[in-house]
Amino acid sequence: MIALFFFTLVVFASGLHAEPQDSGSRIKVYANRGDNITLPCRLEGQSSLFGNRIKWAKVENDSSETNVLISMGPHKKTYGSFQDRVYLLEVEDNDGTLVITDLDLNDYGTYRCEIINGMNENIVEVDLELQGVVFPYSPRLGRYNLNFQDAESACLEQDAVVASFEQLYEEWRNGMDWCNAGWLNDGTVQYPITKPREPCGGVRTSAGLRNYGQRDKSNSRYDVFCFTASLKGRFYYLIQPEKLNFDEAVDMCKRDGAEIAKVGHIYAAWKLQGYDRCDAGWLADGSVRYPISRPRKNCSPTEAAVRFVGFPDKKQKLYGVYCFRPQL
C-alpha cells in the first residue's frame, strides 16, 4: 500500500507526483510501519541535454547526512539499510520522487532531496513521521541505570527505538505526564509534565518538557523514552487454565506458534489498537504489565494506561502471559 502524505496541499501518493514546490520547501509525510511511501521532489522548467543529478540523503541529529540514493542519468546507487528498499518514481523527466518500501522504525526523520539539471536546481526537505507511541522504560535494575548506549539497546530489545524530541513533545501534548528523566535520540535528557508538582520541577513551574540538556553519553545514567509504531503481527493474551512462571510463559507462547511479547508490543496494541485486558501478564523483559484502554473499577479506574506490576521473581507462578505472533 502506498501511504498518504500531507503538506500545504493534500496529495495521494499512489501513482501521483507532488504539486510544484518552491526551492527550499519543506513537506511532512505521515505513515505507518510497513508502508510503502513516496517522498515528493521535482524540478520545474525544461530539462537540458545533460540529464538530472538527484541526491537523496537522511539528515541526522548532528546535521550530518547519510546517503540514501544518488542518481546521475541512468546510473543509480542506493546506500546502507536503504539498499533494495528505495527507488525513484520517475513518472516524468523532472520527477525526483523517492519511494521507500517496508518502512522501518529507523526510517523516521528528515530527508533532503537535491535535484539539479544544468543551471536549474531545487532542494526539498521532507519530514517523515511514523504513527506510533512513546513509552518510558527502565530495566529490572531500577530507575536511572542506563547510559545512552544502554538506552539504545534497551529500546531495541523492546521492539522500539529511542524517541525524538518531536515524538515526546507530541506525546506530552496528548497528555503524557512522567516524572522520571529519560534519554532522547539527540543525546538530551528530558521528561514531560502536564500536572506541575513539587517532586517534578515544582508547583510554580509551567507544564511542559523539563530539559536537562545534553548529557555525557557514556557516564550519565537515566531512564529512556522509547518509540514504537504499528504492529506487524498479532498481540494477544494467551488463554490457558493456570498461572505461569516466566520460563513457562515463554514456552507456552512458543507452543502457540508465537513468542512472548515485548514492552513495545503491549504499548502499540494499547495505544494504536485500543487493546484492553485486565489480566497481568509476563513480557519478554521479565516485567509484568496489563493494558487498559477503558478505565474501570479494579482495572486502572482513573486513566487509560499500560499498568506496570513490576519485575517479580521469575519463579513465581502468579501471572498469565502476553504473546506476539509476527506477520509472515
KABEL-V769625 format. One record per pair of residues at least 4 apart in sequence whose ideal C-beta (glycine too) atoms are under 8 Angstrom apart, sorted by the first residue. I is the first residue (numbers start at 1). J is the second residue. D is the distance in whole Angstrom. If there is no record, write none. Layout:
I:J:D
I:J:D
This chain:
1:35:6
1:36:6
2:13:5
2:14:4
2:15:7
2:35:8
2:36:5
2:37:7
2:38:6
2:99:8
3:13:6
3:29:7
3:30:7
3:31:4
3:32:7
3:35:4
3:36:7
3:37:4
3:38:8
3:103:8
4:10:8
4:11:8
4:12:6
4:13:6
4:30:7
5:11:6
5:13:5
5:27:7
5:28:7
5:29:4
5:30:7
5:31:7
5:37:7
5:38:7
5:39:8
5:40:7
6:10:5
6:11:8
6:28:6
6:29:7
6:30:6
7:11:7
7:18:8
7:26:8
7:27:4
7:28:6
7:29:8
9:19:5
11:16:6
11:18:6
11:19:7
11:40:7
12:16:6
13:37:6
13:38:4
15:91:8
16:91:8
17:40:6
17:42:6
17:89:7
17:91:5
17:92:7
17:95:5
17:97:5
18:27:7
18:40:3
18:41:7
18:42:6
18:97:7
20:42:7
20:44:6
21:25:4
21:27:7
21:40:7
21:41:7
21:42:7
21:122:7
21:124:6
23:121:7
23:122:5
23:123:6
24:123:6
24:124:8
24:125:8
25:124:6
25:125:8
26:124:8
26:125:5
26:126:8
26:127:7
27:39:8
27:40:6
27:124:7
27:125:7
27:126:5
27:127:7
28:126:8
28:127:5
28:129:6
29:37:6
29:38:8
29:39:6
29:126:6
29:127:7
29:128:5
29:129:7
30:129:5
30:130:8
30:131:7
31:35:4
31:37:5
31:103:6
31:128:7
31:129:7
31:130:6
31:131:7
32:103:7
32:130:7
32:131:5
32:229:6
32:230:5
33:103:6
33:104:7
33:105:6
33:130:6
33:132:7
33:229:4
33:230:5
33:232:6
34:102:6
34:103:6
34:230:7
34:232:5
35:103:5
36:99:6
36:100:7
36:101:5
36:102:7
36:103:8
37:99:7
37:100:6
37:103:6
37:128:7
38:89:6
38:97:5
38:98:7
38:99:5
39:56:7
39:97:7
39:98:4
39:99:8
39:100:7
39:111:6
39:113:7
39:126:5
39:128:7
40:97:5
40:124:7
40:126:7
41:54:8
41:56:8
41:95:8
41:96:4
41:97:6
41:98:7
41:113:4
41:115:6
41:122:7
41:124:5
41:126:8
42:92:8
42:94:5
42:95:5
42:96:6
42:97:7
42:115:7
42:122:7
43:47:8
43:52:7
43:94:4
43:96:7
43:115:5
43:116:8
43:117:6
43:120:6
43:121:8
43:122:5
44:94:7
44:120:7
44:122:7
45:94:8
45:117:8
45:120:5
47:51:7
47:52:7
47:93:5
47:94:6
47:117:5
48:117:5
48:118:4
48:120:8
50:117:7
50:118:6
51:72:7
51:73:4
51:117:7
52:71:7
52:73:7
52:93:7
52:94:7
52:96:7
52:115:6
52:116:7
52:117:5
53:71:7
53:72:5
53:114:8
53:115:7
53:116:5
53:117:7
54:69:7
54:70:7
54:71:4
54:72:8
54:88:7
54:96:4
54:113:7
54:114:7
54:115:5
54:116:8
55:67:7
55:69:8
55:70:5
55:71:8
55:113:7
55:114:5
55:115:8
56:67:8
56:68:4
56:69:5
56:70:8
56:86:7
56:96:8
56:98:5
56:111:6
56:112:7
56:113:5
57:65:4
57:66:6
57:67:5
57:68:6
57:111:7
57:112:5
58:65:7
58:66:5
58:68:6
58:109:6
58:110:7
58:111:6
58:112:8
59:63:7
59:64:8
59:65:6
59:109:7
59:110:4
59:111:7
59:112:6
59:125:7
60:64:5
60:65:7
60:66:6
60:109:8
61:185:6
61:186:5
61:187:7
65:112:7
66:79:7
66:80:7
67:79:4
67:80:8
68:78:7
68:79:6
68:80:8
68:82:5
68:86:6
68:98:7
68:111:7
69:76:7
69:77:7
69:78:5
69:79:7
69:82:7
69:86:5
69:87:8
69:88:7
69:98:6
70:76:7
70:77:5
70:79:8
71:75:7
71:76:5
71:77:8
71:88:6
71:96:8
72:76:8
76:87:8
76:88:7
78:82:5
78:83:5
78:84:7
78:85:8
78:86:5
78:87:8
79:83:7
81:85:7
81:104:7
81:106:7
82:86:5
82:100:7
85:100:6
85:101:5
85:102:6
86:98:6
86:99:7
86:100:5
86:101:7
87:98:8
87:99:5
88:95:7
88:96:7
88:97:7
88:98:6
88:99:7
89:95:6
89:97:4
89:98:7
89:99:6
90:95:5
90:97:8
91:95:5
91:97:7
94:115:8
94:117:7
96:113:6
96:115:4
98:111:7
98:113:7
100:107:6
100:128:8
103:107:5
103:130:7
105:130:7
105:132:8
105:160:7
105:161:5
105:227:7
105:228:7
105:229:6
106:161:6
107:128:6
107:130:7
108:128:6
108:129:7
108:130:5
108:161:8
108:164:7
108:167:8
108:227:8
109:127:8
109:128:6
109:164:8
110:125:6
110:126:7
110:127:5
110:128:7
111:125:7
111:126:5
111:128:6
112:123:7
112:124:7
112:125:5
112:126:8
113:122:8
113:123:7
113:124:5
113:125:8
113:126:7
114:121:7
114:122:8
114:123:5
115:121:7
115:122:5
115:123:8
115:124:8
116:120:7
116:121:5
117:121:8
129:166:8
130:227:8
130:229:5
131:229:6
131:230:6
131:272:7
132:167:7
132:227:6
132:228:6
132:229:4
132:230:7
132:268:7
132:271:8
132:272:7
133:171:7
133:227:7
133:228:6
133:229:8
133:267:5
133:268:6
133:270:8
133:271:4
133:272:7
134:163:5
134:167:5
134:168:6
134:170:8
134:171:4
134:176:7
134:225:5
134:226:7
134:227:5
135:160:8
135:225:7
135:226:6
135:227:8
135:228:7
135:263:7
135:264:7
135:267:5
135:306:7
136:178:5
136:180:6
136:182:6
136:223:6
136:224:8
136:225:6
136:226:8
137:154:6
137:155:7
137:158:7
137:160:8
137:182:8
137:223:6
137:224:5
137:225:7
137:226:5
137:263:6
138:142:7
138:143:5
138:144:8
138:145:7
138:146:7
138:180:7
138:223:4
138:224:8
139:145:6
139:146:7
139:154:6
139:285:7
140:285:7
140:286:6
140:287:8
140:311:4
141:145:4
143:180:6
143:223:6
144:180:8
144:181:8
144:221:5
144:222:5
144:223:6
145:150:8
145:221:6
146:150:4
146:151:4
146:154:6
146:183:7
146:221:6
146:222:6
146:223:6
146:224:6
147:151:7
147:217:6
147:218:6
147:219:7
147:220:6
147:221:6
148:152:7
148:183:6
148:187:6
148:215:8
148:217:4
148:218:7
148:220:8
149:153:7
149:217:7
149:218:7
150:154:6
151:155:7
151:162:6
151:182:8
151:183:4
151:222:8
151:223:8
151:224:4
152:156:6
152:161:8
152:162:6
153:157:6
154:158:7
154:224:6
154:226:7
155:160:4
155:161:5
155:162:5
155:224:6
155:226:4
155:227:8
155:264:8
156:160:7
156:161:7
157:262:7
157:284:8
157:285:7
158:226:6
158:228:7
158:262:5
158:263:4
158:264:4
158:284:8
158:285:7
159:228:6
159:262:5
159:263:8
159:264:4
159:265:6
159:268:8
160:226:4
160:227:6
160:228:4
160:263:8
160:264:4
161:185:7
161:226:7
161:227:6
161:228:8
162:183:6
162:184:7
162:185:4
162:224:6
162:225:7
162:226:6
162:227:7
163:167:4
163:168:5
163:171:8
163:184:6
163:185:7
163:225:4
163:226:6
163:227:4
164:168:7
164:184:6
164:185:5
164:186:7
164:227:7
165:169:6
165:184:5
165:186:6
165:188:7
165:190:7
165:209:8
166:170:6
167:171:7
167:225:8
167:227:5
168:172:6
168:176:8
168:184:6
168:190:7
168:192:6
168:209:7
168:225:5
169:173:7
169:192:8
169:209:6
170:174:7
171:176:4
171:192:7
172:176:5
172:177:8
172:192:4
172:193:8
172:194:7
172:208:7
172:209:6
175:194:6
176:192:5
176:194:7
177:192:6
177:193:6
177:194:4
177:195:6
178:182:8
178:191:6
178:192:6
178:193:8
179:191:6
179:193:7
179:197:8
179:199:6
179:200:4
180:191:6
180:222:8
180:223:5
181:189:5
181:190:7
181:191:5
181:210:7
181:212:6
181:222:5
181:223:7
182:189:7
182:190:7
182:191:6
182:222:6
182:223:4
182:224:5
182:225:4
183:187:7
183:188:8
183:189:6
183:215:8
183:222:6
183:223:7
183:224:5
183:225:7
184:188:5
184:189:7
184:190:6
184:225:6
187:214:5
187:215:7
187:217:6
188:211:6
188:212:7
188:213:6
188:214:6
188:215:7
189:211:8
189:212:4
189:213:7
189:215:5
189:220:7
189:222:5
190:209:5
190:210:6
190:211:5
190:212:7
190:225:8
191:200:8
191:209:7
191:210:5
192:208:8
192:209:5
192:210:8
193:197:8
193:200:5
193:201:6
193:205:8
193:207:6
193:208:7
193:209:8
193:210:6
194:207:5
195:207:7
196:200:7
196:201:6
196:202:7
196:203:6
196:204:7
196:205:5
196:206:7
196:207:6
197:202:8
197:203:6
198:202:6
198:203:6
200:210:7
201:205:5
201:210:5
215:220:4
215:222:7
216:220:5
226:263:8
226:264:7
228:264:4
228:265:8
228:267:6
228:268:5
229:268:7
229:272:8
230:268:6
230:272:5
231:235:6
231:265:6
231:268:5
231:269:6
231:272:7
231:273:7
231:324:8
232:326:7
232:327:5
233:324:6
233:325:5
233:326:4
233:327:5
234:258:8
234:324:7
234:325:5
234:327:8
235:261:6
235:265:5
235:266:7
235:268:7
235:269:4
235:273:8
235:275:7
235:322:7
235:323:8
235:324:5
236:258:8
236:322:7
236:323:6
236:324:8
236:325:8
237:277:5
237:279:6
237:281:6
237:320:6
237:321:8
237:322:6
237:323:8
238:252:6
238:253:6
238:256:6
238:258:8
238:281:8
238:320:7
238:321:5
238:322:7
238:323:5
240:244:8
240:252:6
240:320:7
242:317:7
243:317:5
243:318:5
243:319:6
243:320:7
244:248:4
244:249:4
244:252:6
244:282:7
244:317:6
244:319:6
244:320:7
244:321:6
245:249:7
245:314:6
245:315:5
245:316:6
245:317:5
246:250:7
246:282:6
246:286:6
246:314:4
246:315:8
247:251:6
247:314:7
248:252:6
248:317:7
249:253:7
249:260:6
249:281:8
249:282:4
249:319:7
249:320:8
249:321:4
250:254:7
250:260:5
250:282:8
250:284:8
250:321:8
251:255:6
252:256:6
252:321:6
252:323:8
253:258:5
253:259:6
253:260:5
253:261:8
253:321:6
253:323:4
253:324:8
254:258:7
254:259:7
256:323:6
256:325:8
257:325:6
258:323:4
258:324:6
258:325:4
259:284:7
259:323:7
259:324:6
259:325:8
259:326:7
260:282:7
260:283:7
260:284:5
260:321:6
260:322:7
260:323:6
260:324:7
261:265:4
261:266:6
261:283:6
261:284:7
261:321:8
261:322:4
261:323:6
261:324:4
262:266:8
262:283:6
262:284:5
262:285:7
262:324:7
263:267:7
263:283:6
263:284:8
263:285:6
263:287:7
263:289:7
264:268:6
265:269:6
265:283:8
265:322:7
265:324:5
266:270:6
266:275:8
266:283:6
266:289:6
266:291:6
266:306:6
266:322:6
267:271:6
267:291:8
267:306:6
268:272:5
268:273:7
269:273:5
269:275:4
269:291:6
270:274:7
270:275:5
270:276:8
270:291:4
270:292:8
270:293:6
270:304:8
270:306:5
274:293:5
275:291:5
275:293:7
276:291:6
276:292:6
276:293:4
276:294:5
277:281:8
277:290:6
277:291:6
277:292:8
278:290:6
278:292:7
278:296:8
278:298:7
278:299:4
279:290:6
279:320:5
280:288:5
280:289:7
280:290:5
280:307:8
280:309:5
280:319:5
280:320:7
281:288:7
281:289:7
281:290:6
281:319:6
281:320:4
281:321:5
281:322:4
282:286:7
282:287:8
282:288:6
282:319:5
282:320:7
282:321:5
282:322:7
283:287:5
283:288:7
283:289:6
283:322:6
285:311:8
286:311:6
286:314:6
287:308:7
287:309:7
287:310:7
287:311:5
288:308:8
288:309:4
288:310:6
288:311:8
288:312:6
288:319:5
289:306:6
289:307:6
289:308:5
289:309:6
289:322:8
290:306:7
290:307:5
290:309:7
291:306:5
291:307:8
292:296:8
292:299:5
292:300:4
292:304:6
292:305:6
292:306:8
292:307:6
293:304:5
294:299:8
294:304:7
295:299:7
295:300:5
295:301:6
295:302:6
295:303:6
295:304:6
296:300:8
296:301:6
297:301:5
300:304:7
300:305:5
300:307:5
309:319:8
312:316:5
312:318:7
312:319:8
